Amino acid sequence: MTNESTSNKRPTHTAYQVRDNDGGRAFWIRIGSTWARNDGNGFNLQIDAVPLDGRVVLRVAGEKK
């Protein structure tokens, strides 16, 4: 999926699959990216993997340290 709104700028958010294990620890797996729509009304979500369980969390994209 490449269009004008995703090819011109960096993602505003990163999509993660979050799964909790029995020990209460959460595992975060990056599954995609999100861009704000040019009109400011919503987001475009590009998913690289579809989770079968857990939950999807969108976090503000940050620079890697």
Backbone torsions as a table, in degrees:
resi	resn	phi	psi	omega
1	MET	NA	103.3	176.1
2	THR	-126.6	123.7	176.1
3	ASN	-143.7	178.5	-175.2
4	GLU	-58.7	-37.6	-175.1
5	SER	-74.7	-21.3	-179.7
6	THR	-104.2	-19.6	-175.3
7	SER	-89.8	-15.8	-174.8
8	ASN	-91.2	-17.5	-172.8
9	LYS	-146.1	166.5	179.1
10	ARG	-75.1	154.5	177.9
11	PRO	-62.3	145.4	176.8
12	THR	-87.5	-25.8	-178.8
13	HIS	-139.0	158.6	175.0
14	THR	-116.8	137.4	179.0
15	ALA	-96.3	133.3	178.5
16	TYR	-126.7	145.9	165.6
17	GLN	-92.6	129.7	179.7
18	VAL	-117.9	122.8	179.1
19	ARG	-121.6	132.1	176.8
20	ASP	-94.4	136.2	175.6
21	ASN	-97.4	179.2	-176.9
22	ASP	-66.0	-24.7	-180.0
23	GLY	-81.0	1.4	178.7
24	GLY	85.8	6.8	179.7
25	ARG	-95.3	139.9	-179.4
26	ALA	-98.9	139.6	174.9
27	PHE	-109.8	125.5	-178.1
28	TRP	-106.8	124.5	179.7
29	ILE	-123.5	123.2	179.7
30	ARG	-69.3	127.4	-178.4
31	ILE	-125.5	-3.3	180.0
32	GLY	174.7	-172.3	-178.1
33	SER	-136.5	159.0	-177.6
34	THR	-134.6	138.7	176.8
35	TRP	-123.2	140.9	173.4
36	ALA	-69.2	141.2	177.6
37	ARG	-67.0	148.5	-179.8
38	ASN	-59.9	-31.3	-179.3
39	ASP	-84.5	-2.4	177.9
40	GLY	80.1	4.0	-177.6
41	ASN	-111.8	69.4	175.4
42	GLY	122.0	-167.5	-174.9
43	PHE	-139.2	155.2	167.7
44	ASN	-104.6	128.7	-177.9
45	LEU	-115.0	120.9	176.7
46	GLN	-107.2	113.6	-177.8
47	ILE	-101.2	128.2	177.5
48	ASP	-94.7	-18.2	178.2
49	ALA	-149.6	143.6	-179.4
50	VAL	-104.3	116.9	-179.7
51	PRO	-73.3	143.3	177.7
52	LEU	-96.2	-16.5	177.8
53	ASP	-149.7	-179.7	-177.3
54	GLY	79.0	-152.6	-179.1
55	ARG	-139.6	160.7	176.9
56	VAL	-104.2	129.9	-180.0
57	VAL	-121.8	131.7	174.1
58	LEU	-103.1	125.3	179.2
59	ARG	-120.6	148.1	176.6
60	VAL	-58.7	130.7	179.9
61	ALA	-70.2	135.2	178.4
62	GLY	-126.3	165.2	178.1
63	GLU	-76.2	143.7	177.5
64	LYS	-72.1	140.4	-179.1
65	LYS	-89.0	NA	NA
